Amino acid sequence: MKLERYLNATPRQIERRWRQVDLAWHFERAMRANALPLAVAGALLSLLDRRFLAVPALIGGWLLLRRLRPAWTLAEEREALRLLRASRAASF
């Protein structure tokens, strides 16, 4: 996301994007916090049925994709939008 796009945006547009980014940020934090227990559980369950090997494979793939993301992270975008939203609220 290019923040420049939101420099001329209305407060409502900024608020909507901030809510989207905030939700994605919370989801990602929850996934990272629970990735290891889910991967271990999937590996242990695979002793009973090989289909459970898909669980650690999917989690590992998701974590790898998260590592390959560009430098502009959700946390940075969230903070920038929060500051932009606060400055717009003060000016209106």
N, CA, C and O of each residue as an XYZ file, in Angstrom:
368
protein
N       0.840     -1.182      0.000
C       0.000      0.000      0.000
C       0.876      1.233      0.000
O       1.830      1.323      0.773
N       0.564      2.167     -0.849
C       1.282      3.431     -0.885
C       0.510      4.435     -0.041
O      -0.653      4.735     -0.313
N       1.172      4.944      0.981
C       0.517      5.873      1.885
C       0.169      7.181      1.186
O      -0.765      7.872      1.593
N       0.908      7.522      0.147
C       0.634      8.750     -0.588
C      -0.797      8.782     -1.110
O      -1.393      9.845     -1.280
N      -1.337      7.578     -1.361
C      -2.716      7.481     -1.841
C      -3.708      8.068     -0.837
O      -4.772      8.557     -1.216
N      -3.353      8.015      0.423
C      -4.273      8.454      1.465
C      -4.002      9.866      1.960
O      -4.711     10.343      2.846
N      -3.006     10.547      1.421
C      -2.743     11.917      1.849
C      -3.889     12.851      1.463
O      -4.150     13.828      2.164
N      -4.566     12.565      0.368
C      -5.701     13.388     -0.073
C      -7.038     12.705      0.203
O      -8.075     13.160     -0.278
N      -7.022     11.635      0.963
C      -8.247     10.889      1.241
C      -9.061     11.569      2.332
O      -8.546     12.358      3.125
N     -10.336     11.240      2.348
C     -11.209     11.766      3.394
C     -10.961     10.983      4.690
O     -10.431      9.872      4.647
N     -11.333     11.544      5.822
C     -11.169     10.813      7.080
C     -11.898      9.470      7.071
O     -11.438      8.508      7.686
N     -13.020      9.403      6.383
C     -13.776      8.143      6.317
C     -12.997      7.062      5.565
O     -12.987      5.903      5.980
N     -12.345      7.437      4.461
C     -11.535      6.492      3.696
C     -10.331      6.015      4.510
O      -9.977      4.836      4.483
N      -9.718      6.934      5.221
C      -8.571      6.577      6.070
C      -9.021      5.633      7.166
O      -8.352      4.638      7.446
N     -10.146      5.936      7.787
C     -10.674      5.094      8.867
C     -10.997      3.694      8.356
O     -10.709      2.708      9.033
N     -11.591      3.597      7.170
C     -11.940      2.291      6.608
C     -10.683      1.456      6.342
O     -10.637      0.273      6.677
N      -9.665      2.082      5.738
C      -8.425      1.348      5.461
C      -7.731      0.959      6.758
O      -7.171     -0.132      6.861
N      -7.764      1.854      7.758
C      -7.128      1.547      9.035
C      -7.797      0.337      9.686
O      -7.113     -0.516     10.251
N      -9.105      0.256      9.614
C      -9.814     -0.903     10.173
C      -9.435     -2.187      9.444
O      -9.263     -3.226     10.082
N      -9.303     -2.136      8.119
C      -8.889     -3.320      7.348
C      -7.493     -3.771      7.747
O      -7.259     -4.958      7.976
N      -6.574     -2.831      7.829
C      -5.193     -3.154      8.189
C      -5.133     -3.645      9.631
O      -4.395     -4.585      9.929
N      -5.887     -3.034     10.519
C      -5.899     -3.439     11.921
C      -6.397     -4.875     12.071
O      -5.828     -5.657     12.833
N      -7.445     -5.216     11.352
C      -7.966     -6.578     11.403
C      -6.933     -7.577     10.872
O      -6.715     -8.626     11.478
N      -6.306     -7.256      9.755
C      -5.277     -8.136      9.184
C      -4.092     -8.264     10.133
O      -3.520     -9.346     10.263
N      -3.717     -7.172     10.796
C      -2.595     -7.178     11.736
C      -2.904     -8.084     12.927
O      -2.057     -8.877     13.339
N      -4.116     -7.969     13.481
C      -4.510     -8.835     14.604
C      -4.565    -10.300     14.184
O      -4.143    -11.176     14.939
N      -5.077    -10.572     12.998
C      -5.143    -11.942     12.492
C      -3.740    -12.526     12.343
O      -3.489    -13.664     12.742
N      -2.836    -11.750     11.772
C      -1.472    -12.237     11.576
C      -0.777    -12.498     12.910
O      -0.075    -13.498     13.056
N      -0.965    -11.621     13.868
C      -0.363    -11.844     15.193
C      -0.906    -13.110     15.835
O      -0.149    -13.870     16.439
N      -2.200    -13.346     15.714
C      -2.791    -14.555     16.287
C      -2.266    -15.803     15.583
O      -1.983    -16.809     16.234
N      -2.134    -15.743     14.270
C      -1.612    -16.893     13.523
C      -0.171    -17.192     13.910
O       0.195    -18.352     14.099
N       0.645    -16.156     14.026
C       2.042    -16.380     14.415
C       2.142    -16.943     15.826
O       2.996    -17.787     16.100
N       1.288    -16.488     16.708
C       1.325    -16.969     18.088
C       0.917    -18.440     18.180
O       1.392    -19.168     19.052
N       0.047    -18.866     17.291
C      -0.475    -20.235     17.351
C       0.133    -21.170     16.310
O      -0.277    -22.327     16.218
N       1.088    -20.704     15.535
C       1.643    -21.519     14.453
C       2.387    -22.738     14.996
O       2.181    -23.851     14.513
N       3.239    -22.542     15.978
C       4.024    -23.671     16.484
C       3.150    -24.753     17.107
O       3.313    -25.922     16.756
N       2.226    -24.424     18.019
C       1.385    -25.490     18.571
C       0.558    -26.222     17.513
O       0.376    -27.437     17.598
N       0.060    -25.490     16.524
C      -0.715    -26.141     15.467
C       0.158    -27.058     14.615
O      -0.273    -28.146     14.233
N       1.378    -26.628     14.318
C       2.281    -27.458     13.519
C       2.669    -28.720     14.280
O       2.716    -29.805     13.700
N       2.947    -28.583     15.574
C       3.299    -29.755     16.388
C       2.107    -30.697     16.493
O       2.263    -31.914     16.383
N       0.921    -30.141     16.706
C      -0.271    -30.983     16.796
C      -0.509    -31.723     15.482
O      -0.852    -32.905     15.489
N      -0.329    -31.037     14.363
C      -0.495    -31.682     13.069
C       0.528    -32.789     12.860
O       0.203    -33.845     12.317
N       1.773    -32.547     13.294
C       2.811    -33.568     13.154
C       2.499    -34.785     14.025
O       2.687    -35.924     13.597
N       2.024    -34.541     15.241
C       1.681    -35.668     16.125
C       0.469    -36.432     15.603
O       0.439    -37.662     15.646
N      -0.524    -35.706     15.114
C      -1.704    -36.365     14.567
C      -1.386    -37.152     13.294
O      -2.100    -38.089     12.938
N      -0.310    -36.759     12.618
C       0.061    -37.487     11.410
C       0.540    -38.904     11.724
O       0.620    -39.748     10.831
N       0.856    -39.160     12.991
C       1.200    -40.529     13.387
C      -0.025    -41.436     13.274
O       0.099    -42.637     13.036
N      -1.205    -40.844     13.447
C      -2.447    -41.598     13.328
C      -2.933    -41.672     11.882
O      -3.424    -42.709     11.436
N      -2.794    -40.573     11.163
C      -3.275    -40.503      9.784
C      -2.379    -39.547      9.014
O      -2.210    -38.397      9.421
N      -1.812    -39.996      7.928
C      -0.849    -39.198      7.157
C      -1.449    -37.909      6.591
O      -0.711    -36.978      6.267
N      -2.750    -37.845      6.472
C      -3.376    -36.626      5.936
C      -3.119    -35.418      6.821
O      -3.167    -34.286      6.341
N      -2.847    -35.634      8.099
C      -2.576    -34.520      9.009
C      -1.230    -33.864      8.733
O      -0.945    -32.801      9.285
N      -0.400    -34.469      7.896
C       0.859    -33.825      7.510
C       0.616    -32.543      6.727
O       1.509    -31.705      6.602
N      -0.579    -32.394      6.207
C      -0.918    -31.172      5.485
C      -0.929    -29.960      6.422
O      -0.644    -28.842      5.992
N      -1.255    -30.177      7.691
C      -1.342    -29.054      8.643
C       0.018    -28.375      8.816
O       0.113    -27.170      8.582
N       1.082    -29.096      9.217
C       2.368    -28.405      9.339
C       2.890    -27.874      8.001
O       3.584    -26.857      7.965
N       2.561    -28.556      6.906
C       2.996    -28.071      5.595
C       2.331    -26.737      5.260
O       2.992    -25.821      4.773
N       1.045    -26.625      5.513
C       0.339    -25.368      5.246
C       0.830    -24.249      6.151
O       0.999    -23.114      5.705
N       1.055    -24.560      7.407
C       1.538    -23.548      8.347
C       2.935    -23.089      7.957
O       3.230    -21.894      7.982
N       3.787    -24.031      7.600
C       5.131    -23.670      7.163
C       5.113    -22.813      5.908
O       5.878    -21.854      5.797
N       4.252    -23.150      4.970
C       4.120    -22.340      3.756
C       3.627    -20.944      4.054
O       4.110    -19.972      3.472
N       2.672    -20.836      4.953
C       2.137    -19.525      5.325
C       3.230    -18.685      5.982
O       3.382    -17.505      5.667
N       3.992    -19.292      6.897
C       5.064    -18.555      7.561
C       6.140    -18.125      6.561
O       6.690    -17.030      6.671
N       6.434    -18.976      5.602
C       7.416    -18.618      4.575
C       6.922    -17.437      3.749
O       7.697    -16.525      3.461
N       5.676    -17.435      3.372
C       5.126    -16.306      2.624
C       5.187    -15.011      3.430
O       5.436    -13.944      2.870
N       4.965    -15.098      4.721
C       5.036    -13.919      5.586
C       6.458    -13.365      5.633
O       6.649    -12.152      5.723
N       7.459    -14.252      5.573
C       8.856    -13.806      5.610
C       9.260    -13.137      4.303
O      10.163    -12.301      4.297
N       8.611    -13.485      3.198
C       8.984    -12.962      1.898
C       8.267    -11.664      1.538
O       8.424    -11.156      0.427
N       7.494    -11.135      2.455
C       6.703     -9.942      2.174
C       7.598     -8.701      2.095
O       8.676     -8.688      2.689
N       7.172     -7.658      1.372
C       8.000     -6.451      1.232
C       8.250     -5.758      2.568
O       7.638     -6.092      3.583
N       9.151     -4.800      2.546
C       9.551     -4.108      3.776
C       8.390     -3.351      4.427
O       8.366     -3.183      5.646
N       7.435     -2.897      3.621
C       6.304     -2.143      4.159
C       5.355     -3.131      4.824
O       4.564     -3.782      4.141
N       5.420     -3.251      6.132
C       4.646     -4.263      6.837
C       3.305     -3.726      7.296
O       3.046     -2.523      7.250
N       2.461     -4.641      7.740
C       1.152     -4.233      8.270
C       1.305     -3.321      9.479
O       0.548     -2.363      9.632
N       2.268     -3.608     10.330
C       2.454     -2.786     11.523
C       2.834     -1.357     11.141
O       2.344     -0.402     11.744
N       3.700     -1.208     10.146
C       4.100      0.123      9.709
C       2.932      0.856      9.057
O       2.715      2.040      9.313
N       2.187      0.156      8.219
C       1.034      0.777      7.572
C      -0.015      1.160      8.605
O      -0.620      2.229      8.521
N      -0.224      0.295      9.564
C      -1.205      0.558     10.625
C      -0.826      1.812     11.403
O      -1.677      2.658     11.679
N       0.456      1.931     11.758
C       0.908      3.094     12.523
C       0.825      4.371     11.687
O       0.415      5.416     12.192
N       1.208      4.295     10.421
C       1.139      5.474      9.554
C      -0.307      5.936      9.373
O      -0.589      7.133      9.423
N      -1.206      5.001      9.167
C      -2.618      5.369      9.021
C      -3.189      5.918     10.319
O      -4.025      6.821     10.299
N      -2.741      5.376     11.452
C      -3.203      5.888     12.743
C      -2.779      7.346     12.916
O      -3.574      8.181     13.346
N      -1.528      7.645     12.580
C      -1.042      9.021     12.688
C      -1.754      9.945     11.706
O      -2.107     11.072     12.055
N      -1.964      9.475     10.492
C      -2.670     10.269      9.495
C      -4.106     10.524      9.930
O      -4.629     11.625      9.758
N      -4.738      9.502     10.494
C      -6.115      9.640     10.970
C      -6.182     10.649     12.114
O      -7.106     11.460     12.176
N      -5.208     10.600     13.014
C      -5.191     11.522     14.141
C      -4.960     12.962     13.683
O      -5.568     13.890     14.217
N      -4.083     13.148     12.696
C      -3.829     14.494     12.204
C      -5.045     15.062     11.458
O      -5.340     16.254     11.546
N      -5.743     14.184     10.725
C      -6.957     14.625     10.025
C      -8.064     14.965     11.018
O      -8.801     15.932     10.822
N      -8.180     14.180     12.073
C      -9.231     14.435     13.069
C      -8.967     15.763     13.776
O      -9.905     16.483     14.120
N      -7.702     16.086     13.992
C      -7.365     17.338     14.663
C      -7.637     18.539     13.759
O      -7.954     19.625     14.245
N      -7.514     18.347     12.446
C      -7.707     19.480     11.540
C      -9.175     19.727     11.203
O      -9.511     20.808     10.719
N     -10.062     18.751     11.446
C     -11.476     18.933     11.121
C     -12.245     19.418     12.294
O     -13.455     19.625     12.196
